[in-house]
Amino acid sequence: QVWFAWQEDSGGLTLTCTLDAKFPPKLLPKIHTLLAIVNEKLWLGHFTLSSEEMTVSFRHAMLLAGGAQASAEQLGDLLDIAIEECERFYPAFQSVIWGGKDPAEALAIAMFETVAEA
C-alpha cells in the first residue's frame, strides 16, 4: 500500500509505503533491531512499524509551508525512492519474519549484490 497524506496545519506532505509483511508480536524485538540497522543505511526517509497492525512501512515527509508546492517530478522521485528502498530491504524483513534469521544476518542477505553477466 502506498499513499500520500497532506497535513494542512503543518504544511507537511507524508508518503507512506507499507510492506506486505505482517509479523507476530513475539518478533517485535528482532524487528526493532532490524529497523535500527536498516535505517542507518538510508539517506532519505525511514522505516517504522505499527505495533497495532504488526506491519512495517517506509515513510518520508516534505515540509511545504508558506504555500510551497511539490512538483510532479519531485513526487515521482519520492515515490521511486520509496519503492526502491522497500524492494531493497523487503528480503531482510522476510528473512526475520519467515526465515527465522537474526537481524544482522537478514540485512547481510538483503545487501548482497549479485554481479555477473549472462
C-alpha positions in Angstrom: 0.0 0.0 0.0 1.3 3.4 -0.9 -0.3 6.8 0.0 0.4 10.4 0.4 -1.2 12.4 3.3 -1.4 16.2 3.4 -1.3 17.8 6.8 -2.9 21.2 6.4 -1.9 22.6 9.8 1.8 22.0 9.4 2.1 22.1 5.6 3.5 18.6 5.6 3.2 16.0 2.9 3.9 12.5 4.0 4.5 9.4 1.8 3.9 6.0 3.4 4.6 2.7 1.7 3.6 -0.3 3.8 5.2 -3.7 3.2 3.1 -6.8 2.8 4.8 -8.4 5.7 2.8 -8.8 8.9 4.7 -10.4 11.8 3.7 -11.9 15.2 4.2 -9.9 18.3 6.9 -12.2 19.6 9.2 -10.9 16.8 9.0 -7.2 17.9 12.5 -7.2 19.5 14.0 -8.6 16.3 12.1 -6.2 14.1 13.1 -3.2 16.2 16.7 -4.2 15.9 16.4 -4.7 12.1 14.7 -1.3 11.8 17.6 0.4 13.6 20.3 -1.1 11.4 18.2 -0.7 8.2 17.6 3.0 8.9 21.3 3.6 9.3 21.6 2.6 5.6 19.0 5.1 4.3 19.8 8.6 3.0 16.2 9.7 2.7 13.1 8.6 4.8 13.0 5.8 7.3 11.3 2.6 8.1 8.9 2.4 11.0 6.5 -0.1 12.4 2.9 -0.2 13.6 2.7 -2.3 16.7 -1.1 -2.3 16.4 -1.2 -3.8 12.9 2.2 -5.6 13.1 3.4 -4.1 9.8 6.5 -2.2 8.6 6.3 1.0 6.5 8.7 3.3 4.7 7.9 6.9 5.4 9.2 10.3 4.3 7.8 13.8 4.9 8.2 17.0 2.9 7.6 20.4 4.6 5.7 22.6 2.2 4.8 25.5 4.4 4.2 29.0 3.2 2.4 28.0 0.0 5.3 25.9 -1.4 4.3 23.1 -3.7 5.9 19.9 -4.7 6.3 19.3 -8.4 5.1 16.2 -10.2 8.8 15.3 -10.7 9.6 15.6 -7.0 6.6 13.4 -6.1 7.6 10.9 -8.8 11.2 10.8 -7.5 10.0 10.4 -3.9 7.7 7.5 -5.0 10.5 5.9 -6.9 12.8 6.1 -3.9 10.2 4.7 -1.6 9.6 1.7 -3.9 13.3 1.2 -4.4 14.0 1.1 -0.6 11.1 -1.2 0.1 12.3 -3.6 -2.6 15.8 -3.4 -1.3 15.0 -4.2 2.3 11.9 -6.4 1.9 14.1 -9.6 1.8 15.6 -8.6 5.2 12.2 -8.3 6.9 11.1 -11.5 5.3 14.2 -13.3 6.4 13.5 -12.4 10.0 9.7 -13.0 9.8 9.6 -16.2 7.9 13.2 -17.4 7.8 14.0 -17.1 11.5 17.2 -15.2 10.8 18.7 -12.7 13.2 18.6 -9.1 12.1 22.3 -8.7 11.2 22.2 -11.9 9.1 19.0 -10.8 7.4 20.4 -7.4 6.5 23.5 -9.1 5.0 21.3 -11.2 2.8 19.4 -8.1 1.6 22.6 -6.1 1.0 24.2 -8.9 -1.0 24.7 -7.7 -4.6 25.0 -10.1 -7.4 27.4 -9.1 -10.2 27.5 -11.3 -13.2 27.0 -11.4 -17.0 24.6 -13.8 -18.7 
